[in-house]
Amino acid sequence: MATSPRRKYHASSPFQPAPTVLDEVYEVGARVTHNSLGLGRVVSIEGTRSAQIDFGSGPQHILLPCAAMTNL
């Protein structure tokens, strides 16, 4: 079966493709920023799917990849 070419979407179309999420690598002790939680520090990494981040009010469990969180 032949693959179809990549679809082109009009800029104002309500059917936009899903944005691509970049897989960032987080390390214990690294500083991160979250869109709603603010600045934090990586406390622990649990495999490749989750991390505990301390945002000042205690550690928060964040599922990875998280589009709202970036390394600093």
Steps between C-alpha positions, in 0.01 A plus 500: 500500500641838401535771762309820442686831487495718810176697525510877466269702721371849434619749764147578618375141492352371828651159420866580565741212557606431856818689598810288532632460853876504533637239737717688748749321723472593866772436759479494880587844637421684175291819506176498301210735437135403469233719338265488800719381791800729443867431576606170649780249548497134395501283815482155342443327168281190491588317179434695183133575565488715816697731726460666838555875489527726807327831423548638851176371652615138497573246228252462215470184290519597128440256213752520217515626232342821625449771238447762774843438661844591364859479619682817596 
